Amino acid sequence: MDRLVLRDLAVFETVARHGSFTAAAAELGISQSSLSYAISQLEQRLGLALLARTTRKVSLTQAGQKLLDTLVPALLDIGNGLASLQEMRATVSGSVRLTMVPFAFETIFRPTLKSFRDKFPNVSVEVSIDEGLSDIVSDGFDGGIRFNTLVEKDMVSVPLTPSSPVTIVASSDYLQRRGVPVKPEDLASHTCIGYRFVSSSRLYRWPLAKGKKKSDYGTDGALVFNDGEAIRAAALDGLGLAYVFRSQVRADIELGRLVSVLTDWLPDLPGFSLYYPNRVRTAPAFRSVIDHLNSIYRFGR
């Protein structure tokens, strides 16, 4: 059915209920001319006159009365359905425990948290933010957010972002002292700030690619952190080159605190996904989180 017909049916019911274009227009907050146009459009679609208009009153024709008799119960059912949805939203309660890396919290979950709390005030949310890869089942989490490629095969995965742009940055002071790298081989003469995975303890290798040329650069371990924000701070302090998410340092680059290098050698990293155990039944509180995130991040649809 044409959505405009549904709109015009609602207008018709309001006019019929009031028996007045003036009162109906006041309730709907539209002009009488718009109201009259909507009724005319509905009558043209049906090929029947629904209202008999005089200078003093508006009355229903036989066809109009028949339509109203059908329409009122239908509108009542719709109203009751909407009310039940509102009640369901207000009564969803319980607690949700999530785990995610700091970057996922800042860029994905945090921007949605206020709207979620406004929508589901009775759901308690606990977020564990760390750089490790928690076992959500043994650690008692309902779910988490991590790179798509790091989600275990036995988990349900809901894609949130298509990709994660990255950059290599350094302070202008550092680049003046050590020079600007223009190819991956130049990194050997620089201090490349390393990232060590909390869970596996291995050093992260920087993925570099240009055309058909690909390589993973292994930092030498001269300066290593297990926290992305600490790596950013070290770069700001002029201690070396940092491989970070672009959004993490966007403001620093715009303000001239950091400078991007090797930009043509940096493919995007995989996107992030919400993941959780493949259970037969998902608790209503956690289901509200899934649906809320899925309504905001519609990647893959």
VMD Tcl script that draws the C-alpha trace (Angstrom):
set ca {
  {0.00 0.00 0.00}
  {1.13 3.51 -0.83}
  {2.39 5.19 2.36}
  {0.56 8.38 1.35}
  {-2.73 6.47 1.55}
  {-1.99 5.63 5.20}
  {-1.35 9.31 5.86}
  {-4.58 10.35 4.14}
  {-6.58 7.70 6.03}
  {-5.36 9.16 9.32}
  {-6.38 12.63 8.12}
  {-9.80 11.33 7.11}
  {-10.38 9.73 10.52}
  {-9.51 12.98 12.29}
  {-11.89 15.05 10.14}
  {-14.67 12.46 10.55}
  {-14.18 12.33 14.32}
  {-14.39 16.11 14.69}
  {-16.93 16.72 11.91}
  {-14.89 19.82 11.18}
  {-11.91 20.71 9.02}
  {-11.01 23.53 11.41}
  {-10.82 21.31 14.51}
  {-9.02 18.52 12.61}
  {-6.44 20.96 11.26}
  {-5.82 22.25 14.79}
  {-5.26 18.71 16.14}
  {-2.93 17.70 13.32}
  {-1.10 21.02 13.21}
  {-1.55 21.53 9.47}
  {-3.46 24.03 7.36}
  {-7.08 23.47 6.31}
  {-6.02 23.63 2.66}
  {-3.53 20.77 3.23}
  {-6.23 18.83 5.00}
  {-8.69 19.36 2.18}
  {-6.07 18.31 -0.38}
  {-5.33 15.08 1.49}
  {-9.05 14.18 1.60}
  {-9.44 14.98 -2.12}
  {-6.46 12.75 -2.94}
  {-7.95 9.88 -0.92}
  {-11.34 10.29 -2.62}
  {-9.65 10.28 -6.04}
  {-7.77 7.07 -5.25}
  {-10.95 5.35 -4.04}
  {-13.18 6.88 -6.72}
  {-15.79 7.68 -4.08}
  {-16.91 10.77 -2.17}
  {-16.27 10.26 1.53}
  {-17.36 13.59 3.00}
  {-20.29 15.86 2.25}
  {-19.18 19.47 2.80}
  {-21.40 22.45 3.43}
  {-20.55 25.93 4.65}
  {-21.56 24.96 8.19}
  {-20.61 21.32 8.68}
  {-18.90 18.21 7.35}
  {-20.79 14.91 7.30}
  {-19.99 11.41 6.16}
  {-21.33 9.90 2.97}
  {-22.43 6.26 3.00}
  {-19.00 5.25 1.65}
  {-17.31 7.47 4.21}
  {-19.22 5.86 7.09}
  {-18.31 2.38 5.84}
  {-14.65 3.34 5.61}
  {-14.72 4.87 9.09}
  {-16.30 1.73 10.57}
  {-13.38 -0.28 9.18}
  {-10.73 2.29 9.97}
  {-11.43 3.00 13.66}
  {-10.79 -0.56 14.95}
  {-7.66 -0.81 12.78}
  {-6.27 2.47 14.14}
  {-7.09 1.32 17.67}
  {-5.14 -1.91 17.10}
  {-2.17 0.06 15.77}
  {-2.29 2.40 18.76}
  {-2.39 -0.51 21.18}
  {0.54 -2.13 19.38}
  {2.63 1.02 19.61}
  {1.75 1.37 23.29}
  {2.88 -2.20 23.96}
  {6.19 -1.49 22.24}
  {6.70 1.55 24.47}
  {5.88 -0.56 27.51}
  {8.30 -3.27 26.40}
  {11.07 -0.68 25.98}
  {10.44 0.77 29.42}
  {10.37 -2.63 31.11}
  {13.54 -4.10 29.56}
  {15.85 -4.48 32.53}
  {18.88 -6.39 33.67}
  {22.62 -6.01 33.39}
  {25.05 -6.22 30.48}
  {28.81 -6.78 30.69}
  {30.95 -5.92 27.66}
  {34.66 -5.98 26.88}
  {36.49 -3.93 24.27}
  {39.76 -2.16 23.51}
  {39.96 1.58 24.33}
  {39.76 2.60 20.67}
  {36.54 0.62 20.15}
  {35.03 2.21 23.24}
  {35.94 5.78 22.23}
  {34.94 5.57 18.57}
  {32.14 2.99 18.49}
  {30.48 2.36 21.85}
  {30.84 5.65 23.70}
  {29.02 7.70 20.99}
  {25.98 5.39 21.36}
  {25.90 5.11 25.14}
  {23.78 8.17 25.94}
  {21.07 7.32 23.43}
  {21.05 3.74 24.72}
  {20.67 4.87 28.33}
  {17.88 7.26 27.33}
  {16.08 4.45 25.54}
  {16.69 1.69 28.10}
  {17.06 3.35 31.51}
  {16.54 0.09 33.41}
  {19.49 -1.71 31.78}
  {22.77 -1.59 33.71}
  {25.89 -1.46 31.56}
  {29.37 -2.48 32.69}
  {32.25 -2.05 30.24}
  {35.70 -3.54 30.74}
  {38.19 -1.53 28.67}
  {41.58 -3.11 28.10}
  {43.99 -4.05 25.34}
  {43.71 -7.79 25.93}
  {41.55 -10.34 24.14}
  {39.25 -11.54 26.91}
  {37.53 -14.92 26.79}
  {34.00 -13.58 27.13}
  {32.54 -16.93 28.21}
  {34.99 -17.76 31.00}
  {35.27 -14.13 32.09}
  {31.52 -13.71 32.36}
  {30.93 -11.14 29.61}
  {27.79 -11.01 27.52}
  {29.74 -9.82 24.49}
  {32.49 -7.57 23.21}
  {33.77 -5.46 20.34}
  {36.95 -6.34 18.45}
  {38.42 -6.54 14.95}
  {36.33 -8.71 12.60}
  {39.33 -10.94 11.91}
  {39.87 -11.64 15.63}
  {36.38 -12.96 16.35}
  {36.35 -16.70 17.03}
  {34.49 -18.86 14.52}
  {32.01 -20.15 17.12}
  {30.82 -16.63 17.96}
  {27.95 -14.64 16.48}
  {29.49 -11.60 14.78}
  {27.63 -8.37 13.95}
  {29.78 -6.10 11.70}
  {29.79 -2.49 12.90}
  {32.40 -0.70 10.76}
  {33.71 -1.60 7.28}
  {37.35 -0.68 7.96}
  {39.72 1.10 10.35}
  {42.03 3.67 8.70}
  {45.52 3.95 10.20}
  {48.49 6.27 9.91}
  {52.16 6.52 10.89}
  {52.90 9.78 12.69}
  {55.68 11.61 14.44}
  {56.22 15.08 15.85}
  {57.72 17.67 13.53}
  {60.60 18.02 16.01}
  {61.42 14.32 15.69}
  {61.26 14.43 11.89}
  {63.56 17.45 11.78}
  {66.11 15.55 13.87}
  {65.82 12.13 12.22}
  {64.50 12.84 8.74}
  {61.24 11.91 7.00}
  {60.92 8.25 5.90}
  {59.72 7.93 2.30}
  {59.87 4.15 1.89}
  {59.59 1.19 4.30}
  {63.33 0.57 4.21}
  {63.86 3.97 5.83}
  {62.16 2.77 9.01}
  {65.28 0.86 9.99}
  {67.03 4.12 10.86}
  {64.13 5.36 13.01}
  {62.76 4.66 16.45}
  {59.49 2.88 15.73}
  {57.33 2.76 18.83}
  {56.10 -0.80 19.29}
  {52.84 -2.25 20.54}
  {52.86 -5.49 22.54}
  {49.67 -7.56 22.68}
  {48.54 -8.09 26.26}
  {47.15 -11.57 25.61}
  {49.94 -13.11 23.51}
  {52.85 -10.85 24.52}
  {53.99 -10.65 20.90}
  {55.02 -7.41 19.23}
  {52.66 -6.06 16.60}
  {54.11 -5.91 13.08}
  {53.12 -2.90 10.99}
  {51.30 -4.01 7.80}
  {52.55 -2.00 4.83}
  {51.37 -2.27 1.22}
  {51.63 -0.33 -2.02}
  {50.26 -1.87 -5.17}
  {51.52 -5.44 -5.30}
  {54.27 -4.76 -2.75}
  {53.42 -5.93 0.76}
  {55.40 -6.32 3.95}
  {54.97 -6.46 7.70}
  {57.51 -4.29 9.48}
  {58.68 -5.59 12.84}
  {59.64 -2.88 15.34}
  {62.97 -3.41 17.15}
  {61.62 -3.18 20.69}
  {63.58 -0.07 21.66}
  {60.36 1.53 22.91}
  {57.25 -0.59 23.51}
  {53.82 -0.03 25.07}
  {50.69 -2.15 25.45}
  {48.34 0.84 25.25}
  {47.38 2.86 22.18}
  {47.06 6.15 24.05}
  {50.56 5.73 25.52}
  {51.91 5.24 21.98}
  {50.22 8.46 20.86}
  {51.67 10.33 23.84}
  {55.17 9.05 23.05}
  {54.85 10.32 19.49}
  {53.71 13.72 20.78}
  {56.76 13.78 23.04}
  {59.03 13.35 20.02}
  {60.18 9.85 20.96}
  {59.62 8.18 17.60}
  {57.24 7.05 14.88}
  {53.85 5.68 15.94}
  {51.50 3.40 14.04}
  {48.01 4.42 15.23}
  {44.39 4.71 14.17}
  {43.87 7.82 12.07}
  {40.88 8.98 14.10}
  {43.00 8.72 17.25}
  {45.34 11.47 16.05}
  {43.15 13.44 13.65}
  {43.07 16.51 15.90}
  {46.84 16.28 16.50}
  {47.48 16.29 12.75}
  {45.08 19.18 12.11}
  {46.76 21.25 14.82}
  {50.26 20.41 13.59}
  {51.27 18.47 16.68}
  {51.88 15.34 14.60}
  {52.80 14.74 10.95}
  {51.75 11.72 8.86}
  {54.41 9.83 6.89}
  {54.40 6.90 4.45}
  {50.72 7.59 3.75}
  {50.80 5.70 0.44}
  {51.99 2.54 2.21}
  {49.14 2.17 4.72}
  {46.17 -0.09 3.94}
  {43.16 0.15 6.24}
  {42.86 -2.42 9.01}
  {39.75 -4.62 9.28}
  {36.57 -3.17 10.74}
  {35.11 -3.87 14.17}
  {32.33 -6.29 15.08}
  {30.12 -6.84 18.08}
  {30.47 -10.52 19.01}
  {28.80 -12.84 21.51}
  {28.29 -16.56 22.17}
  {25.95 -18.45 19.89}
  {23.30 -19.20 22.52}
  {19.78 -20.42 21.88}
  {18.33 -17.49 23.85}
  {19.81 -14.02 24.31}
  {18.83 -12.11 27.46}
  {16.53 -9.13 26.75}
  {19.01 -6.65 28.26}
  {21.83 -7.76 25.95}
  {19.43 -8.04 23.01}
  {18.63 -4.34 23.53}
  {22.37 -3.57 23.15}
  {22.61 -5.66 19.98}
  {19.57 -4.02 18.40}
  {20.67 -0.52 19.41}
  {24.16 -0.88 17.93}
  {22.76 -2.58 14.85}
  {20.34 0.32 14.29}
  {23.20 2.84 14.34}
  {25.95 0.92 12.53}
  {24.29 -0.61 9.49}
  {27.45 -1.87 7.81}
  {26.81 -4.91 5.63}
  {23.13 -4.20 5.06}
}
mol new
graphics top color blue
foreach p $ca { graphics top sphere $p radius 0.5 }
foreach p [lrange $ca 0 end-1] q [lrange $ca 1 end] { graphics top cylinder $p $q radius 0.2 }
display resetview
